[in-house]
Amino acid sequence: MFKTIGVIGDSIAHGLYDAENLGWVARLGQMMLKKYPGGFVFNNMSQFGDNVADAYNRAIFEVNSRKCELILVSVGLNDLRRRKNFDLQVDLSEGARVMYWNKLLDVLQQSGAKIVVLDLTPVVEDKYTEDTSLTRYNTDVVRYNEIIKQICKERKIAFFERYEKWAKRDLNTLYEDATHPNAAGHQIMAEEVFEYLKQNKFLK
């Protein structure tokens, strides 16, 4: 029996900067279909530039119609954009982020699908130059991961933590810019998600 897997997220989940034009979602699909031929159908609902509010609005119109049995959520870095420096506010306040994460997860849980939320990966702060108009900081990322993790814990939703492992890697070899992985980075993301789903029995 086919299992329909949905992915909702931002440009990283959309596959931006993968030279092979796949992204980690398509790479994950290839691995899963090789291991389980004909067993899965993927619907990638991710969009470049989306924040958690955008993901919520997208979920309202797309998730129920696709009848997903498993949904992967990978969104949030765009919520943390700051205009030029650390003293200015992020794009979405903490209160707004909490509100929209709960709204998003309400929609996803009402669909009846199993849900896995992926944490936010680190940014390479050194790649932001004086000419950069939007910046992000890892202190914001760490704090946001804690918030999302707590929301998932309260809702009994799986939360896949990767930040610490990625922070120890040479991101200059795995990222195209400050936030987006290159082909090698997308491949590692796909492999990690695949192993997580197998180990936690989401691929039965």
TORKE-393713 format. One line per field, with one value per residue: residue number from 1; residue in three letters; z, y, x of N, C-alpha, C in turn. Coordinates in steps of 0.1 Angstrom, whole numbers. Example, Ala and Ser with C-alpha at 12.3 -4.5 7.8 and 13.67 -1.06 7.14 Angstrom:
BEGIN
nr c(1 / 2)
rest c(ALA / SER)
n.c3 c(78 / 71)
n.c2 c(-57 / -22)
n.c1 c(132 / 128)
ca.c3 c(78 / 71)
ca.c2 c(-45 / -11)
ca.c1 c(123 / 137)
c.c3 c(78 / 79)
c.c2 c(-33 / 0)
c.c1 c(132 / 129)
// end
This chain:
BEGIN
nr c(1 / 2 / 3 / 4 / 5 / 6 / 7 / 8 / 9 / 10 / 11 / 12 / 13 / 14 / 15 / 16 / 17 / 18 / 19 / 20 / 21 / 22 / 23 / 24 / 25 / 26 / 27 / 28 / 29 / 30 / 31 / 32 / 33 / 34 / 35 / 36 / 37 / 38 / 39 / 40 / 41 / 42 / 43 / 44 / 45 / 46 / 47 / 48 / 49 / 50 / 51 / 52 / 53 / 54 / 55 / 56 / 57 / 58 / 59 / 60 / 61 / 62 / 63 / 64 / 65 / 66 / 67 / 68 / 69 / 70 / 71 / 72 / 73 / 74 / 75 / 76 / 77 / 78 / 79 / 80 / 81 / 82 / 83 / 84 / 85 / 86 / 87 / 88 / 89 / 90 / 91 / 92 / 93 / 94 / 95 / 96 / 97 / 98 / 99 / 100 / 101 / 102 / 103 / 104 / 105 / 106 / 107 / 108 / 109 / 110 / 111 / 112 / 113 / 114 / 115 / 116 / 117 / 118 / 119 / 120 / 121 / 122 / 123 / 124 / 125 / 126 / 127 / 128 / 129 / 130 / 131 / 132 / 133 / 134 / 135 / 136 / 137 / 138 / 139 / 140 / 141 / 142 / 143 / 144 / 145 / 146 / 147 / 148 / 149 / 150 / 151 / 152 / 153 / 154 / 155 / 156 / 157 / 158 / 159 / 160 / 161 / 162 / 163 / 164 / 165 / 166 / 167 / 168 / 169 / 170 / 171 / 172 / 173 / 174 / 175 / 176 / 177 / 178 / 179 / 180 / 181 / 182 / 183 / 184 / 185 / 186 / 187 / 188 / 189 / 190 / 191 / 192 / 193 / 194 / 195 / 196 / 197 / 198 / 199 / 200 / 201 / 202 / 203 / 204)
rest c(MET / PHE / LYS / THR / ILE / GLY / VAL / ILE / GLY / ASP / SER / ILE / ALA / HIS / GLY / LEU / TYR / ASP / ALA / GLU / ASN / LEU / GLY / TRP / VAL / ALA / ARG / LEU / GLY / GLN / MET / MET / LEU / LYS / LYS / TYR / PRO / GLY / GLY / PHE / VAL / PHE / ASN / ASN / MET / SER / GLN / PHE / GLY / ASP / ASN / VAL / ALA / ASP / ALA / TYR / ASN / ARG / ALA / ILE / PHE / GLU / VAL / ASN / SER / ARG / LYS / CYS / GLU / LEU / ILE / LEU / VAL / SER / VAL / GLY / LEU / ASN / ASP / LEU / ARG / ARG / ARG / LYS / ASN / PHE / ASP / LEU / GLN / VAL / ASP / LEU / SER / GLU / GLY / ALA / ARG / VAL / MET / TYR / TRP / ASN / LYS / LEU / LEU / ASP / VAL / LEU / GLN / GLN / SER / GLY / ALA / LYS / ILE / VAL / VAL / LEU / ASP / LEU / THR / PRO / VAL / VAL / GLU / ASP / LYS / TYR / THR / GLU / ASP / THR / SER / LEU / THR / ARG / TYR / ASN / THR / ASP / VAL / VAL / ARG / TYR / ASN / GLU / ILE / ILE / LYS / GLN / ILE / CYS / LYS / GLU / ARG / LYS / ILE / ALA / PHE / PHE / GLU / ARG / TYR / GLU / LYS / TRP / ALA / LYS / ARG / ASP / LEU / ASN / THR / LEU / TYR / GLU / ASP / ALA / THR / HIS / PRO / ASN / ALA / ALA / GLY / HIS / GLN / ILE / MET / ALA / GLU / GLU / VAL / PHE / GLU / TYR / LEU / LYS / GLN / ASN / LYS / PHE / LEU / LYS)
n.c3 c(0 / -8 / 7 / 14 / 15 / 28 / 25 / 41 / 40 / 37 / 16 / 19 / 22 / -2 / -20 / -29 / -44 / -48 / -69 / -85 / -88 / -71 / -42 / -6 / -2 / -26 / -28 / -6 / -13 / -34 / -21 / -4 / -22 / -35 / -14 / -6 / -30 / -50 / -28 / -17 / -21 / -29 / -18 / -22 / -6 / -1 / -2 / -16 / 5 / 24 / 57 / 90 / 93 / 66 / 59 / 75 / 63 / 38 / 44 / 51 / 27 / 12 / 25 / 35 / 11 / -1 / 14 / 31 / 48 / 63 / 74 / 70 / 85 / 79 / 85 / 93 / 95 / 81 / 97 / 114 / 103 / 105 / 101 / 90 / 115 / 149 / 167 / 158 / 153 / 148 / 119 / 126 / 157 / 189 / 202 / 180 / 165 / 181 / 182 / 154 / 150 / 166 / 153 / 127 / 134 / 145 / 122 / 108 / 125 / 126 / 102 / 105 / 99 / 106 / 121 / 117 / 129 / 118 / 132 / 132 / 112 / 117 / 110 / 89 / 101 / 94 / 67 / 62 / 50 / 51 / 32 / 32 / 35 / 50 / 80 / 100 / 132 / 152 / 179 / 179 / 165 / 181 / 204 / 191 / 183 / 208 / 215 / 195 / 200 / 225 / 220 / 203 / 221 / 240 / 224 / 217 / 194 / 171 / 171 / 154 / 161 / 150 / 151 / 168 / 158 / 132 / 137 / 144 / 121 / 90 / 77 / 56 / 35 / 30 / 27 / 4 / 8 / 35 / 48 / 32 / 21 / -1 / -28 / -16 / 11 / 10 / 4 / 28 / 46 / 36 / 40 / 68 / 76 / 65 / 79 / 105 / 102 / 96 / 120 / 139 / 131 / 112 / 87 / 83)
n.c2 c(-12 / 22 / 49 / 82 / 110 / 141 / 173 / 202 / 234 / 257 / 274 / 257 / 232 / 232 / 229 / 246 / 257 / 233 / 217 / 196 / 199 / 188 / 187 / 181 / 168 / 155 / 138 / 123 / 110 / 94 / 76 / 63 / 51 / 34 / 17 / 8 / -1 / 14 / 21 / 46 / 79 / 112 / 145 / 176 / 205 / 228 / 261 / 287 / 313 / 312 / 317 / 307 / 315 / 317 / 290 / 279 / 291 / 280 / 253 / 251 / 252 / 232 / 208 / 190 / 183 / 167 / 144 / 133 / 108 / 109 / 138 / 159 / 186 / 215 / 244 / 279 / 294 / 317 / 333 / 344 / 365 / 394 / 429 / 440 / 443 / 429 / 444 / 451 / 441 / 407 / 392 / 380 / 382 / 366 / 358 / 358 / 338 / 315 / 315 / 310 / 286 / 269 / 272 / 261 / 234 / 226 / 225 / 205 / 183 / 179 / 168 / 142 / 129 / 115 / 133 / 148 / 171 / 190 / 203 / 236 / 243 / 254 / 287 / 304 / 328 / 344 / 347 / 367 / 399 / 434 / 445 / 430 / 429 / 415 / 396 / 367 / 350 / 327 / 325 / 332 / 311 / 288 / 294 / 295 / 269 / 256 / 266 / 256 / 228 / 225 / 231 / 210 / 189 / 193 / 186 / 161 / 154 / 143 / 154 / 162 / 166 / 183 / 203 / 205 / 186 / 195 / 220 / 213 / 207 / 214 / 239 / 256 / 240 / 227 / 244 / 267 / 294 / 316 / 302 / 281 / 248 / 232 / 208 / 186 / 191 / 189 / 162 / 150 / 159 / 145 / 119 / 118 / 124 / 102 / 80 / 87 / 85 / 57 / 46 / 54 / 42 / 53 / 45 / 21)
n.c1 c(8 / 6 / 23 / 17 / 37 / 41 / 58 / 65 / 78 / 106 / 130 / 152 / 141 / 128 / 149 / 168 / 198 / 210 / 231 / 225 / 199 / 180 / 177 / 173 / 149 / 140 / 162 / 159 / 136 / 145 / 162 / 144 / 127 / 144 / 150 / 125 / 107 / 83 / 68 / 62 / 48 / 57 / 49 / 60 / 55 / 69 / 82 / 102 / 114 / 93 / 80 / 70 / 44 / 36 / 38 / 18 / -5 / -2 / -5 / -32 / -46 / -34 / -27 / -48 / -61 / -42 / -40 / -20 / -1 / 21 / 39 / 65 / 80 / 98 / 108 / 114 / 138 / 136 / 120 / 137 / 151 / 170 / 171 / 199 / 215 / 221 / 208 / 183 / 149 / 137 / 121 / 97 / 81 / 87 / 64 / 46 / 57 / 53 / 25 / 19 / 32 / 17 / -8 / -1 / 6 / -19 / -35 / -21 / -22 / -49 / -53 / -48 / -24 / 8 / 34 / 66 / 88 / 115 / 144 / 160 / 188 / 223 / 235 / 259 / 276 / 297 / 295 / 278 / 281 / 291 / 275 / 253 / 218 / 200 / 203 / 211 / 214 / 231 / 225 / 198 / 188 / 193 / 177 / 152 / 149 / 147 / 122 / 105 / 109 / 98 / 71 / 65 / 69 / 48 / 27 / 31 / 46 / 69 / 103 / 130 / 163 / 191 / 209 / 233 / 250 / 254 / 266 / 291 / 303 / 322 / 309 / 314 / 321 / 298 / 277 / 261 / 258 / 251 / 231 / 220 / 223 / 247 / 249 / 262 / 256 / 228 / 226 / 236 / 217 / 194 / 202 / 204 / 177 / 164 / 176 / 166 / 138 / 136 / 147 / 129 / 107 / 89 / 85 / 71)
ca.c3 c(0 / -9 / 18 / 9 / 24 / 25 / 31 / 41 / 45 / 30 / 4 / 21 / 18 / -17 / -27 / -34 / -44 / -51 / -83 / -92 / -89 / -64 / -28 / 3 / -2 / -37 / -25 / 4 / -21 / -42 / -12 / 1 / -33 / -37 / -3 / -6 / -44 / -52 / -15 / -13 / -30 / -22 / -22 / -16 / -6 / 4 / -11 / -13 / 12 / 34 / 71 / 96 / 89 / 52 / 60 / 81 / 53 / 27 / 49 / 51 / 13 / 5 / 33 / 35 / -3 / -5 / 22 / 35 / 59 / 71 / 70 / 75 / 86 / 79 / 83 / 105 / 95 / 76 / 108 / 122 / 96 / 111 / 91 / 91 / 127 / 160 / 176 / 152 / 156 / 138 / 111 / 134 / 171 / 195 / 204 / 167 / 160 / 189 / 177 / 141 / 151 / 171 / 142 / 117 / 139 / 146 / 108 / 104 / 134 / 122 / 89 / 108 / 95 / 115 / 119 / 122 / 128 / 118 / 138 / 123 / 112 / 120 / 99 / 89 / 103 / 87 / 53 / 61 / 49 / 53 / 21 / 34 / 41 / 60 / 87 / 110 / 142 / 157 / 192 / 176 / 160 / 193 / 211 / 184 / 183 / 221 / 215 / 187 / 207 / 236 / 214 / 199 / 233 / 245 / 215 / 215 / 180 / 169 / 168 / 150 / 165 / 142 / 152 / 174 / 149 / 121 / 142 / 145 / 107 / 83 / 69 / 44 / 25 / 29 / 24 / -7 / 14 / 50 / 53 / 23 / 18 / -15 / -31 / -6 / 23 / 8 / 5 / 42 / 52 / 32 / 47 / 82 / 77 / 61 / 91 / 116 / 99 / 98 / 134 / 147 / 126 / 104 / 73 / 83)
ca.c2 c(0 / 34 / 59 / 96 / 118 / 155 / 181 / 217 / 241 / 269 / 272 / 246 / 220 / 234 / 224 / 257 / 256 / 219 / 218 / 185 / 203 / 178 / 191 / 169 / 161 / 145 / 128 / 114 / 102 / 84 / 66 / 55 / 43 / 23 / 7 / 3 / 2 / 16 / 22 / 60 / 91 / 125 / 158 / 187 / 218 / 238 / 273 / 297 / 325 / 310 / 316 / 298 / 320 / 313 / 276 / 277 / 294 / 270 / 240 / 252 / 250 / 221 / 195 / 182 / 178 / 157 / 132 / 127 / 99 / 114 / 151 / 165 / 201 / 221 / 258 / 287 / 303 / 331 / 340 / 350 / 375 / 408 / 440 / 446 / 440 / 422 / 453 / 453 / 430 / 397 / 394 / 376 / 382 / 353 / 356 / 355 / 325 / 305 / 314 / 304 / 272 / 262 / 271 / 252 / 221 / 223 / 220 / 192 / 172 / 176 / 160 / 128 / 124 / 115 / 145 / 150 / 185 / 191 / 216 / 246 / 241 / 266 / 297 / 307 / 342 / 350 / 349 / 380 / 410 / 448 / 448 / 422 / 436 / 406 / 387 / 358 / 347 / 313 / 326 / 332 / 297 / 279 / 298 / 291 / 254 / 253 / 269 / 246 / 216 / 225 / 230 / 196 / 180 / 194 / 180 / 147 / 154 / 140 / 166 / 157 / 175 / 181 / 215 / 203 / 178 / 204 / 231 / 208 / 204 / 225 / 244 / 263 / 230 / 221 / 254 / 276 / 307 / 316 / 293 / 271 / 237 / 228 / 194 / 177 / 194 / 183 / 148 / 146 / 161 / 135 / 106 / 119 / 122 / 88 / 72 / 90 / 79 / 43 / 42 / 57 / 34 / 60 / 39 / 8)
ca.c1 c(0 / 14 / 22 / 19 / 45 / 42 / 69 / 61 / 89 / 111 / 138 / 160 / 133 / 125 / 160 / 176 / 213 / 215 / 236 / 219 / 185 / 171 / 174 / 173 / 136 / 140 / 172 / 153 / 127 / 153 / 167 / 133 / 121 / 154 / 148 / 111 / 103 / 68 / 61 / 59 / 46 / 61 / 43 / 68 / 47 / 78 / 83 / 113 / 110 / 83 / 82 / 60 / 31 / 33 / 36 / 4 / -15 / -1 / -11 / -47 / -51 / -28 / -25 / -60 / -64 / -32 / -43 / -7 / 0 / 33 / 42 / 77 / 80 / 111 / 106 / 117 / 150 / 131 / 113 / 147 / 159 / 171 / 175 / 213 / 223 / 215 / 200 / 170 / 140 / 136 / 109 / 85 / 84 / 86 / 50 / 39 / 62 / 46 / 11 / 18 / 36 / 5 / -18 / 3 / 5 / -33 / -39 / -14 / -27 / -63 / -53 / -47 / -11 / 19 / 42 / 79 / 93 / 129 / 149 / 167 / 203 / 231 / 239 / 274 / 275 / 308 / 292 / 271 / 290 / 285 / 265 / 241 / 207 / 193 / 212 / 206 / 223 / 229 / 218 / 184 / 185 / 193 / 165 / 140 / 148 / 141 / 108 / 98 / 110 / 88 / 57 / 63 / 68 / 35 / 17 / 36 / 50 / 84 / 111 / 143 / 173 / 203 / 217 / 246 / 259 / 257 / 274 / 305 / 308 / 328 / 298 / 319 / 322 / 285 / 267 / 264 / 258 / 251 / 220 / 215 / 232 / 250 / 245 / 268 / 248 / 215 / 227 / 237 / 204 / 185 / 206 / 200 / 163 / 161 / 179 / 157 / 125 / 138 / 150 / 118 / 96 / 79 / 85 / 66)
c.c3 c(0 / 3 / 12 / 19 / 19 / 32 / 30 / 47 / 36 / 19 / 6 / 17 / 3 / -25 / -33 / -33 / -45 / -66 / -91 / -93 / -83 / -50 / -19 / 2 / -14 / -35 / -15 / -4 / -28 / -33 / -7 / -10 / -37 / -26 / -3 / -20 / -44 / -39 / -11 / -24 / -23 / -27 / -15 / -17 / -1 / -7 / -6 / -6 / 23 / 48 / 77 / 94 / 75 / 52 / 65 / 70 / 41 / 31 / 48 / 38 / 7 / 12 / 32 / 21 / -7 / 3 / 25 / 48 / 69 / 65 / 77 / 74 / 88 / 75 / 95 / 104 / 89 / 86 / 115 / 115 / 104 / 100 / 95 / 103 / 138 / 168 / 170 / 154 / 144 / 131 / 119 / 149 / 177 / 197 / 191 / 162 / 168 / 184 / 164 / 141 / 156 / 160 / 131 / 122 / 142 / 132 / 105 / 113 / 130 / 110 / 92 / 105 / 107 / 111 / 125 / 119 / 128 / 124 / 128 / 124 / 113 / 107 / 100 / 89 / 96 / 73 / 51 / 60 / 52 / 43 / 23 / 41 / 51 / 67 / 96 / 120 / 149 / 171 / 190 / 172 / 172 / 201 / 204 / 184 / 197 / 221 / 207 / 194 / 218 / 231 / 210 / 211 / 239 / 237 / 211 / 200 / 180 / 165 / 166 / 152 / 157 / 144 / 157 / 165 / 137 / 125 / 143 / 131 / 101 / 73 / 57 / 32 / 22 / 26 / 12 / -2 / 29 / 56 / 45 / 20 / 3 / -17 / -21 / 7 / 22 / 9 / 20 / 49 / 49 / 39 / 61 / 84 / 75 / 73 / 103 / 114 / 101 / 112 / 142 / 141 / 119 / 90 / 73 / 72)
c.c2 c(13 / 43 / 73 / 104 / 132 / 163 / 195 / 224 / 253 / 265 / 260 / 233 / 220 / 229 / 234 / 254 / 242 / 219 / 207 / 187 / 193 / 184 / 179 / 161 / 150 / 135 / 118 / 104 / 91 / 73 / 57 / 46 / 31 / 12 / 0 / 6 / 3 / 19 / 36 / 70 / 103 / 137 / 169 / 200 / 230 / 249 / 282 / 309 / 323 / 311 / 308 / 302 / 316 / 298 / 272 / 280 / 284 / 257 / 240 / 248 / 237 / 208 / 186 / 175 / 167 / 144 / 125 / 118 / 103 / 128 / 155 / 180 / 207 / 236 / 266 / 297 / 317 / 339 / 348 / 361 / 388 / 417 / 446 / 442 / 434 / 431 / 455 / 440 / 420 / 399 / 391 / 375 / 368 / 349 / 352 / 341 / 314 / 304 / 307 / 289 / 264 / 261 / 261 / 237 / 217 / 218 / 207 / 180 / 169 / 168 / 145 / 122 / 123 / 127 / 144 / 164 / 184 / 204 / 224 / 243 / 254 / 275 / 299 / 323 / 350 / 354 / 361 / 391 / 424 / 451 / 439 / 429 / 428 / 397 / 378 / 354 / 334 / 314 / 326 / 318 / 288 / 282 / 293 / 276 / 249 / 255 / 259 / 232 / 215 / 224 / 216 / 186 / 181 / 187 / 166 / 145 / 151 / 152 / 161 / 168 / 172 / 192 / 212 / 196 / 187 / 215 / 226 / 206 / 216 / 230 / 251 / 253 / 224 / 231 / 262 / 290 / 306 / 306 / 281 / 260 / 236 / 214 / 185 / 179 / 188 / 168 / 143 / 148 / 149 / 122 / 106 / 117 / 108 / 79 / 74 / 84 / 64 / 39 / 44 / 51 / 42 / 54 / 25 / 6)
c.c1 c(9 / 12 / 26 / 26 / 45 / 53 / 64 / 73 / 93 / 120 / 148 / 153 / 129 / 136 / 169 / 191 / 218 / 219 / 230 / 204 / 175 / 167 / 173 / 160 / 136 / 151 / 167 / 143 / 134 / 157 / 156 / 127 / 131 / 152 / 135 / 104 / 87 / 61 / 57 / 57 / 49 / 53 / 51 / 60 / 56 / 79 / 94 / 107 / 99 / 88 / 71 / 46 / 27 / 30 / 22 / -6 / -14 / -7 / -26 / -52 / -46 / -28 / -36 / -63 / -54 / -33 / -30 / -9 / 11 / 36 / 55 / 77 / 94 / 111 / 110 / 128 / 146 / 124 / 124 / 156 / 159 / 176 / 189 / 221 / 214 / 206 / 185 / 162 / 140 / 123 / 96 / 89 / 82 / 72 / 42 / 44 / 55 / 32 / 10 / 23 / 24 / -6 / -14 / 1 / -10 / -38 / -33 / -20 / -42 / -64 / -52 / -33 / -2 / 28 / 56 / 84 / 108 / 134 / 156 / 182 / 210 / 232 / 254 / 274 / 285 / 305 / 283 / 281 / 283 / 275 / 253 / 230 / 199 / 203 / 204 / 217 / 220 / 223 / 203 / 180 / 183 / 180 / 153 / 138 / 143 / 126 / 100 / 98 / 99 / 74 / 55 / 61 / 54 / 24 / 21 / 39 / 65 / 91 / 126 / 154 / 186 / 213 / 232 / 255 / 263 / 267 / 289 / 311 / 314 / 317 / 302 / 320 / 308 / 274 / 271 / 265 / 257 / 241 / 217 / 226 / 235 / 245 / 250 / 260 / 235 / 215 / 228 / 224 / 194 / 189 / 202 / 185 / 158 / 164 / 170 / 144 / 126 / 138 / 137 / 105 / 84 / 77 / 79 / 56)
// end
